[in-house]
Structure formats: structure tokens, C-alpha cells
Amino acid sequence: MAKPYFDDHVFSLTDAEAELAEFKTLLDTNTDLAERDQVLSNFKTWPNLCAMMGQYNIRLGIGDLIRREFRILPHFRTDLTVRRAGTDNICLIEFEGASDRHIFEDSERGIDTWARAFERGFSQVVDWTWALDHYRKTGDYVDAFGGERPNIVGVLVVGRSTSLSTTVRKDRWEWRRNKVKADSFTLTLVTFDELYSDFEMWLGLRKMDRAAS
């Protein structure tokens, strides 16, 4: 059912480690990553890291179906969608740029404002929930997502952790990450540095499992 919508992927731990090393180099050598020219172009060459992002949905784990620029009928597109074959467990992922200015902007009114890049990405993820709810009974929807009410987690990857430079900024980020939902749709916020740390942790656990088997 998912064949027309997704590309099959067989996870490789060795390749994932090489991709993660490239991701680390990218973060270490750039303080400002443009969404399309640097973020999306690199993730197109890192299919194993893409598949690993399915682990933000705990019922999905490492995906075996992935699709870049997946269309949410008919209005919106994700940057990346990850699914587990034969299930309705899915991650929808939006990437924004990675710099100190992509989460907060300085303000003269006493408290920093959410950056336009963050608000754009966050609004995009929220709009997905409208589209998903509006079209859930269509045949194309059921074919793509495995059912009328799939288990979906939305992920927004934006900015660098250095942007969370004050207690107030960090607290606002954590509050929004932990408290805000759209309908029953779980929204996960991660910086690019947090994404790298999660990849590193997931790969470490995977290697431990392999060593124990």
C-alpha cells in the first residue's frame, strides 16, 4: 500500500556511523546552515540518519520507508517523512536553518521574540495537523498513512543550542517543547545539536544491542 508513496530503506549501522561523522563535521565547521543549500542537500545523502529520525515516534523506531518532500494532500509538503512498513506509525519532519538567530531574535521590549524562521516552521507543522484531519477519510490518505487515524509525531528541527543562551530562553523552549500540542498530534522540537546528540545515543544503543546478540 505504501509503495507509491515511500522508498524502501534497509538500515546500515556502518553507513549510519559514517553519516553521523559527516553531520558532526558540518556542525563543527559551520555556525550558520542554510535550510535548503546545506541542511536538506546533506540529509538527501544521509538515508540512515533519516531513517533513525523515526525514533522520535517511540512506536516506530528506525524506519524502513522514507520519503523526502512528501506531499500532505493537497496543500503542504514535509521535508522528510519516515514510516514503518505494515503499520500506521509515522514521523513528519520539517527542517529549518541552523544558526543562533533561528529560534529567538533580540527585542527591545524586554523579552526576546520567537524568530520568524521558528514561527514559520512551527506553523507549518501545525498546518499539517489541519490537512491530516481534513483529508483523513480519503483513499489516498489511508493508502499513504496506513489508516484513518495513524500514530503520527511531527518533528521540527531548527537552530543551534547556543541560541538557548539564557535561563528564560531555555525555559521557554522547554515549555513549548513539552506543553504545546495540536489536537492529539505530538510536536517534537529539537535543535540541530540536540539532533546530533540523539543520533549519537541511538547509534550507541544499537551497537550495544549488536554486541550483546
C-alpha atoms as a printed R data frame, in Angstrom:
    type eleno elety resid chain resno       x       y      z
1   ATOM     1    CA   MET     A     1   0.000   0.000  0.000
2   ATOM     2    CA   ALA     A     2   2.801   2.407  0.842
3   ATOM     3    CA   LYS     A     3   4.896   1.568 -2.220
4   ATOM     4    CA   PRO     A     4   3.716   4.500 -4.384
5   ATOM     5    CA   TYR     A     5   4.452   6.957 -1.600
6   ATOM     6    CA   PHE     A     6   7.695   5.828  0.042
7   ATOM     7    CA   ASP     A     7  11.131   4.487 -0.803
8   ATOM     8    CA   ASP     A     8  12.237   1.249  0.849
9   ATOM     9    CA   HIS     A     9  15.266   1.535  3.093
10  ATOM    10    CA   VAL     A    10  17.435  -1.128  4.727
11  ATOM    11    CA   PHE     A    11  19.269   0.354  7.702
12  ATOM    12    CA   SER     A    12  23.067   0.029  7.832
13  ATOM    13    CA   LEU     A    13  24.803   0.689 11.139
14  ATOM    14    CA   THR     A    14  28.181   1.129  9.441
15  ATOM    15    CA   ASP     A    15  26.819   3.658  6.963
16  ATOM    16    CA   ALA     A    16  24.922   5.450  9.742
17  ATOM    17    CA   GLU     A    17  28.172   5.937 11.674
18  ATOM    18    CA   ALA     A    18  29.826   7.430  8.587
19  ATOM    19    CA   GLU     A    19  26.852   9.739  8.006
20  ATOM    20    CA   LEU     A    20  26.912  10.851 11.637
21  ATOM    21    CA   ALA     A    21  30.608  11.720 11.340
22  ATOM    22    CA   GLU     A    22  29.787  13.895  8.324
23  ATOM    23    CA   PHE     A    23  26.965  15.557 10.271
24  ATOM    24    CA   LYS     A    24  29.350  16.318 13.142
25  ATOM    25    CA   THR     A    25  31.856  17.877 10.753
26  ATOM    26    CA   LEU     A    26  29.100  20.009  9.238
27  ATOM    27    CA   LEU     A    27  28.047  21.299 12.671
28  ATOM    28    CA   ASP     A    28  31.614  21.814 13.889
29  ATOM    29    CA   THR     A    29  32.689  23.814 10.841
30  ATOM    30    CA   ASN     A    30  29.563  25.950 10.353
31  ATOM    31    CA   THR     A    31  27.741  28.227 12.763
32  ATOM    32    CA   ASP     A    32  25.064  29.092 10.200
33  ATOM    33    CA   LEU     A    33  23.495  26.422  7.984
34  ATOM    34    CA   ALA     A    34  21.007  27.390  5.287
35  ATOM    35    CA   GLU     A    35  17.911  25.182  5.174
36  ATOM    36    CA   ARG     A    36  17.897  24.224  1.502
37  ATOM    37    CA   ASP     A    37  21.514  24.568  0.414
38  ATOM    38    CA   GLN     A    38  23.157  22.884  3.405
39  ATOM    39    CA   VAL     A    39  20.603  21.101  5.585
40  ATOM    40    CA   LEU     A    40  18.305  19.471  3.022
41  ATOM    41    CA   SER     A    41  21.055  18.837  0.493
42  ATOM    42    CA   ASN     A    42  23.109  16.936  3.086
43  ATOM    43    CA   PHE     A    43  20.226  14.921  4.512
44  ATOM    44    CA   LYS     A    44  19.479  13.727  0.979
45  ATOM    45    CA   THR     A    45  22.810  11.898  1.179
46  ATOM    46    CA   TRP     A    46  22.220  10.534  4.704
47  ATOM    47    CA   PRO     A    47  19.395   7.989  4.346
48  ATOM    48    CA   ASN     A    48  20.322   6.106  7.517
49  ATOM    49    CA   LEU     A    49  20.141   9.252  9.651
50  ATOM    50    CA   CYS     A    50  16.787   9.989  8.019
51  ATOM    51    CA   ALA     A    51  15.534   6.514  8.932
52  ATOM    52    CA   MET     A    52  16.767   6.954 12.510
53  ATOM    53    CA   MET     A    53  14.578  10.024 12.953
54  ATOM    54    CA   GLY     A    54  11.662   7.621 13.142
55  ATOM    55    CA   GLN     A    55  12.736   7.027 16.736
56  ATOM    56    CA   TYR     A    56  11.111  10.312 17.748
57  ATOM    57    CA   ASN     A    57   7.948   8.225 17.429
58  ATOM    58    CA   ILE     A    58   8.502   5.552 20.062
59  ATOM    59    CA   ARG     A    59   6.137   3.116 18.320
60  ATOM    60    CA   LEU     A    60   8.014   3.472 15.044
61  ATOM    61    CA   GLY     A    61  11.719   3.125 15.788
62  ATOM    62    CA   ILE     A    62  14.104   3.124 12.842
63  ATOM    63    CA   GLY     A    63  12.016   3.476  9.711
64  ATOM    64    CA   ASP     A    64  12.186   1.197  6.692
65  ATOM    65    CA   LEU     A    65  10.158   3.540  4.478
66  ATOM    66    CA   ILE     A    66  11.348   7.107  3.880
67  ATOM    67    CA   ARG     A    67  10.282   9.916  1.600
68  ATOM    68    CA   ARG     A    68  11.667  13.392  1.096
69  ATOM    69    CA   GLU     A    69   9.281  16.211  0.175
70  ATOM    70    CA   PHE     A    70   6.230  14.085  0.943
71  ATOM    71    CA   ARG     A    71   3.015  15.837 -0.064
72  ATOM    72    CA   ILE     A    72   0.256  16.092  2.539
73  ATOM    73    CA   LEU     A    73  -2.711  16.242  0.213
74  ATOM    74    CA   PRO     A    74  -3.054  18.640 -1.443
75  ATOM    75    CA   HIS     A    75  -1.648  21.737  0.254
76  ATOM    76    CA   PHE     A    76   1.555  21.028  2.168
77  ATOM    77    CA   ARG     A    77   4.799  19.116  1.907
78  ATOM    78    CA   THR     A    78   7.084  17.702  4.569
79  ATOM    79    CA   ASP     A    79  10.850  17.869  4.209
80  ATOM    80    CA   LEU     A    80  11.060  14.238  5.316
81  ATOM    81    CA   THR     A    81   8.585  11.504  6.216
82  ATOM    82    CA   VAL     A    82   9.547   8.231  7.910
83  ATOM    83    CA   ARG     A    83   7.276   5.207  8.328
84  ATOM    84    CA   ARG     A    84   7.419   1.606  9.475
85  ATOM    85    CA   ALA     A    85   6.097  -0.766  6.783
86  ATOM    86    CA   GLY     A    86   2.844  -2.523  7.623
87  ATOM    87    CA   THR     A    87   1.976  -0.014 10.359
88  ATOM    88    CA   ASP     A    88   0.438   3.428 10.695
89  ATOM    89    CA   ASN     A    89   3.393   4.724 12.767
90  ATOM    90    CA   ILE     A    90   4.873   7.797 11.093
91  ATOM    91    CA   CYS     A    91   7.179  10.789 11.651
92  ATOM    92    CA   LEU     A    92   6.682  14.003  9.674
93  ATOM    93    CA   ILE     A    93   9.785  16.202  9.772
94  ATOM    94    CA   GLU     A    94  10.376  19.866  8.980
95  ATOM    95    CA   PHE     A    95  13.891  21.310  8.817
96  ATOM    96    CA   GLU     A    96  14.663  24.994  9.189
97  ATOM    97    CA   GLY     A    97  18.061  26.684  9.184
98  ATOM    98    CA   ALA     A    98  20.664  26.179 11.880
99  ATOM    99    CA   SER     A    99  22.090  29.292 13.494
100 ATOM   100    CA   ASP     A   100  21.753  31.329 16.678
101 ATOM   101    CA   ARG     A   101  19.103  33.504 15.050
102 ATOM   102    CA   HIS     A   102  16.695  30.741 14.019
103 ATOM   103    CA   ILE     A   103  14.982  30.251 17.401
104 ATOM   104    CA   PHE     A   104  14.971  33.664 19.101
105 ATOM   105    CA   GLU     A   105  15.505  37.240 17.982
106 ATOM   106    CA   ASP     A   106  16.629  40.083 20.215
107 ATOM   107    CA   SER     A   107  13.872  42.506 21.117
108 ATOM   108    CA   GLU     A   108  13.762  45.987 22.588
109 ATOM   109    CA   ARG     A   109  10.568  45.249 24.508
110 ATOM   110    CA   GLY     A   110  12.311  43.367 27.304
111 ATOM   111    CA   ILE     A   111  11.866  39.757 26.239
112 ATOM   112    CA   ASP     A   112  13.269  38.104 23.134
113 ATOM   113    CA   THR     A   113  10.773  37.186 20.425
114 ATOM   114    CA   TRP     A   114  10.470  33.856 18.685
115 ATOM   115    CA   ALA     A   115  12.374  34.079 15.409
116 ATOM   116    CA   ARG     A   116  10.484  34.208 12.138
117 ATOM   117    CA   ALA     A   117  12.201  31.025 10.979
118 ATOM   118    CA   PHE     A   118  10.986  29.208 14.089
119 ATOM   119    CA   GLU     A   119   7.434  30.514 13.764
120 ATOM   120    CA   ARG     A   120   7.356  29.588 10.069
121 ATOM   121    CA   GLY     A   121   8.479  26.041 10.772
122 ATOM   122    CA   PHE     A   122   6.197  25.641 13.782
123 ATOM   123    CA   SER     A   123   3.198  26.952 11.829
124 ATOM   124    CA   GLN     A   124   3.991  24.543  9.017
125 ATOM   125    CA   VAL     A   125   3.878  21.587 11.392
126 ATOM   126    CA   VAL     A   126   0.600  22.816 12.912
127 ATOM   127    CA   ASP     A   127  -0.896  23.225  9.427
128 ATOM   128    CA   TRP     A   128  -0.071  19.591  8.745
129 ATOM   129    CA   THR     A   129  -2.468  18.646 11.543
130 ATOM   130    CA   TRP     A   130  -5.280  20.531  9.813
131 ATOM   131    CA   ALA     A   131  -4.557  18.816  6.489
132 ATOM   132    CA   LEU     A   132  -4.264  15.415  8.144
133 ATOM   133    CA   ASP     A   133  -7.581  15.859  9.916
134 ATOM   134    CA   HIS     A   134  -9.348  17.328  6.876
135 ATOM   135    CA   TYR     A   135  -8.369  14.568  4.442
136 ATOM   136    CA   ARG     A   136  -8.234  11.551  6.715
137 ATOM   137    CA   LYS     A   137 -11.177   9.743  5.074
138 ATOM   138    CA   THR     A   138  -9.823   9.897  1.520
139 ATOM   139    CA   GLY     A   139  -8.460   6.782 -0.151
140 ATOM   140    CA   ASP     A   140  -5.086   8.363 -0.863
141 ATOM   141    CA   TYR     A   141  -4.713   9.304  2.794
142 ATOM   142    CA   VAL     A   142  -5.417   5.775  4.020
143 ATOM   143    CA   ASP     A   143  -3.032   4.297  1.447
144 ATOM   144    CA   ALA     A   144  -0.234   6.681  2.405
145 ATOM   145    CA   PHE     A   145  -0.614   6.569  6.192
146 ATOM   146    CA   GLY     A   146  -1.970   3.085  6.825
147 ATOM   147    CA   GLY     A   147  -5.298   4.104  8.344
148 ATOM   148    CA   GLU     A   148  -7.693   6.957  9.066
149 ATOM   149    CA   ARG     A   149  -6.114   7.739 12.441
150 ATOM   150    CA   PRO     A   150  -2.396   6.993 12.173
151 ATOM   151    CA   ASN     A   151   0.033   7.419 15.034
152 ATOM   152    CA   ILE     A   152   1.938  10.496 13.858
153 ATOM   153    CA   VAL     A   153   4.667  12.564 15.509
154 ATOM   154    CA   GLY     A   154   5.684  15.895 13.973
155 ATOM   155    CA   VAL     A   155   9.313  16.983 14.361
156 ATOM   156    CA   LEU     A   156  10.685  20.497 13.875
157 ATOM   157    CA   VAL     A   157  14.482  20.683 13.679
158 ATOM   158    CA   VAL     A   158  15.658  24.276 13.980
159 ATOM   159    CA   GLY     A   159  18.536  26.415 15.205
160 ATOM   160    CA   ARG     A   160  21.547  25.729 17.400
161 ATOM   161    CA   SER     A   161  21.604  25.028 21.117
162 ATOM   162    CA   THR     A   162  23.822  28.081 21.623
163 ATOM   163    CA   SER     A   163  20.709  30.153 20.909
164 ATOM   164    CA   LEU     A   164  19.295  28.948 24.245
165 ATOM   165    CA   SER     A   165  21.829  31.149 25.989
166 ATOM   166    CA   THR     A   166  19.737  32.434 28.893
167 ATOM   167    CA   THR     A   167  17.635  30.716 31.519
168 ATOM   168    CA   VAL     A   168  14.495  32.387 30.184
169 ATOM   169    CA   ARG     A   169  15.155  31.328 26.595
170 ATOM   170    CA   LYS     A   170  15.835  27.748 27.625
171 ATOM   171    CA   ASP     A   171  12.761  27.623 29.845
172 ATOM   172    CA   ARG     A   172  10.515  28.978 27.085
173 ATOM   173    CA   TRP     A   173  11.951  26.433 24.647
174 ATOM   174    CA   GLU     A   174  11.410  23.544 27.072
175 ATOM   175    CA   TRP     A   175   7.898  24.723 27.934
176 ATOM   176    CA   ARG     A   176   6.888  24.950 24.300
177 ATOM   177    CA   ARG     A   177   8.502  21.586 23.557
178 ATOM   178    CA   ASN     A   178   6.782  19.803 26.427
179 ATOM   179    CA   LYS     A   179   3.423  21.553 26.677
180 ATOM   180    CA   VAL     A   180   2.200  22.512 23.211
181 ATOM   181    CA   LYS     A   181   0.223  20.038 21.113
182 ATOM   182    CA   ALA     A   182  -2.103  20.400 18.152
183 ATOM   183    CA   ASP     A   183  -5.203  18.277 18.682
184 ATOM   184    CA   SER     A   184  -3.805  14.801 19.528
185 ATOM   185    CA   PHE     A   185  -0.772  15.387 17.315
186 ATOM   186    CA   THR     A   186   2.543  15.266 19.195
187 ATOM   187    CA   LEU     A   187   5.016  18.000 18.239
188 ATOM   188    CA   THR     A   188   8.708  17.470 18.964
189 ATOM   189    CA   LEU     A   189  11.175  20.379 18.881
190 ATOM   190    CA   VAL     A   190  14.917  19.767 18.591
191 ATOM   191    CA   THR     A   191  17.919  21.915 17.768
192 ATOM   192    CA   PHE     A   192  20.467  20.551 15.321
193 ATOM   193    CA   ASP     A   193  22.881  19.983 18.202
194 ATOM   194    CA   GLU     A   194  20.228  18.015 20.088
195 ATOM   195    CA   LEU     A   195  19.533  16.028 16.929
196 ATOM   196    CA   TYR     A   196  23.209  15.094 16.713
197 ATOM   197    CA   SER     A   197  23.225  14.022 20.385
198 ATOM   198    CA   ASP     A   198  20.116  11.891 19.835
199 ATOM   199    CA   PHE     A   199  21.692  10.222 16.801
200 ATOM   200    CA   GLU     A   200  24.826   9.519 18.842
201 ATOM   201    CA   MET     A   201  22.777   7.988 21.667
202 ATOM   202    CA   TRP     A   202  20.637   5.868 19.333
203 ATOM   203    CA   LEU     A   203  23.691   4.555 17.498
204 ATOM   204    CA   GLY     A   204  25.381   3.748 20.802
205 ATOM   205    CA   LEU     A   205  22.367   1.712 21.909
206 ATOM   206    CA   ARG     A   206  22.233  -0.035 18.555
207 ATOM   207    CA   LYS     A   207  25.902  -1.010 18.832
208 ATOM   208    CA   MET     A   208  25.345  -2.330 22.358
209 ATOM   209    CA   ASP     A   209  22.436  -4.455 21.135
210 ATOM   210    CA   ARG     A   210  24.562  -5.848 18.313
211 ATOM   211    CA   ALA     A   211  27.432  -6.645 20.681
212 ATOM   212    CA   ALA     A   212  25.076  -8.443 23.061
213 ATOM   213    CA   SER     A   213  23.487 -10.592 20.370
